[in-house]
Amino acid sequence: MEAGPSPAATLLLERDLARLTRELARTAIEATYNALEPDEPEQAPHHVRHALGLYRRLNTPTANRHVATLFGKVVLQRRGYRDVERSSPEPTIFPLERALGLVEGATPAFACEAARAMAETGATQQTVLVRLRRQFGVQWGVKKLRALAEQASAELTPLRREHQAKRVVEWLGQAQAQRGSGRPVLGVGRDGITLRTRPHRFCEVATTGTLTVYGRDGRRLGSVYLAYVPELGQQTMTDEMTALVQEVLRQWEGPTPRLAYITDAGDAETKYFRQVLRQMRHPRTSERLDWQWIVDYYHASERLHTMGEALFGEGREALAWARRMGKLLKKPNGPFRVLHAAAALKARRTLSKRTRKNFQRAYNYLRDRSRHMQYAAFKKLRLPIGSGVTEAACKTLFTERLKLSGMIWGKPGAQIVLDLRVVLLSGLWDAVYTAALANRSLPTALTPDTSRPTRPQKPR
């Protein structure tokens, strides 16, 4: 800034410093990684064992010129090892690359950022590639980005349940430590959302699941999520949700919290309660668990509006009646009082066949599920009466990432993004990613004295 400070000079200064700093870091990373293997081949192990196979050292190093790091691409000189069986189709392995944790030519730090970017709200493949180029100076293509996301999903998903359960148990501990007469609540939610899929471009029903902890005062402490692409019968969601709930109860050693299932009364949601939750036993004590199914208040309110329009026609009178009934529904024995009032009004009116059918369908919805709509009793126990957490999860998990303008998904690709997104939005990205790195297998080096394979002697 020889001519004095100015906005333009400040811009150039910071950009130049950022570029020089990144180049300095890139050079340091490249030198550090290339110094990890000895220069002389005799100083390296003659053989290494990996994946139950034995590999022999190649004396001449080769260069990988496209290793992606947080500071740009570096050149890595690494020594290869080839299967001792020369006719084997197994490719040459590079122990240094495996030891560094390279995936698709990316270091763990860069792979972490790329996979996380794929899971973020509003992302597309192109926006992620532009971000990687601008932020890290790495030019990648769609094929490599997809392969990295698939690898990340495969590594993170098996560890998700354990870490989600651990997080929920932490919230239960916080809730248990609170003052108050109420009991902590473990709430389960489940809902469906349409997703446009290939090859037929139909809108099929995908599923979202939530596991939420509420404190003694009824306030939400936190939620973890599940999400799956459309599947006939939704069995994967059923299995994973059940396993997650059981893992939480297995890890939690305190008093059993109140167990609430908050959802609408769709076929899949009803089936899950009747066939799974109502039959569930505690994984440690084998005692039958007492689940309370709460039909979402806002779905019930929709039926009130349907009945109001059937009784009064569209307009203010129908809306006013539905609002009064909505307040009454929250009173003690609310469902019975609402049904009685609606039946009395219907008896004094002549309805068309179509209107009568709409009224009766809504009336039956409330009547058949009235025991799950005792909202006054639920609120007294500080139980949630709305499935807003799960409804919001549908929007967050699916709409804000998989339902952007023009998007059509193959189910495998959509599930990869959902797997990453579930870990991210559950607040577990760093913990699960670190655990996944620790689970990777590394080549085992053998000492020169014991590494050479014994060859069978020819019969004389």
HELIX and SHEET records of a PDB file:
HELIX    1   1 PRO A    7  ASN A   34  1                                  28    
HELIX    2   2 PRO A   41  GLN A   43  5                                   3    
HELIX    3   3 PRO A   95  LEU A  100  1                                   6    
HELIX    4   4 PRO A  108  ALA A  119  1                                  12    
HELIX    5   5 GLN A  125  PHE A  136  1                                  12    
HELIX    6   6 VAL A  142  ALA A  177  1                                  36    
HELIX    7   7 LEU A  232  GLN A  234  5                                   3    
HELIX    8   8 GLN A  235  GLN A  251  1                                  17    
HELIX    9   9 ASP A  267  GLN A  275  1                                   9    
HELIX   10  10 LEU A  277  GLN A  279  5                                   3    
HELIX   11  11 TYR A  297  PHE A  312  1                                  16    
HELIX   12  12 ARG A  316  LEU A  329  1                                  14    
HELIX   13  13 GLY A  334  ALA A  347  1                                  14    
HELIX   14  14 LYS A  353  ASP A  368  1                                  16    
HELIX   15  15 SER A  370  HIS A  372  5                                   3    
HELIX   16  16 TYR A  375  LYS A  380  1                                   6    
HELIX   17  17 GLY A  388  CYS A  394  1                                   7    
HELIX   18  18 LYS A  395  THR A  399  3                                   5    
HELIX   19  19 GLU A  400  LEU A  402  1                                   3    
HELIX   20  20 LYS A  411  LEU A  425  1                                  15    
HELIX   21  21 TRP A  429  ALA A  438  1                                  10    
HELIX   22  22 PRO A  448  SER A  451  1                                   4    
SHEET    1   A 4 TYR A  81  ASP A  83  0                                        
SHEET    2   A 4 GLY A  53  ARG A  57 -1                                        
SHEET    3   A 4 HIS A  47  HIS A  50 -1                                        
SHEET    4   A 4 THR A 444  LEU A 446 -1                                        
SHEET    1   B 2 THR A  62  THR A  69  0                                        
SHEET    2   B 2 GLY A  72  ARG A  78 -1                                        
SHEET    1   C 5 ARG A 220  TYR A 228  0                                        
SHEET    2   C 5 PHE A 202  TYR A 214 -1                                        
SHEET    3   C 5 VAL A 185  THR A 197 -1                                        
SHEET    4   C 5 ARG A 258  THR A 263  1                                        
SHEET    5   C 5 TRP A 291  VAL A 295  1                                        
END                                                                             
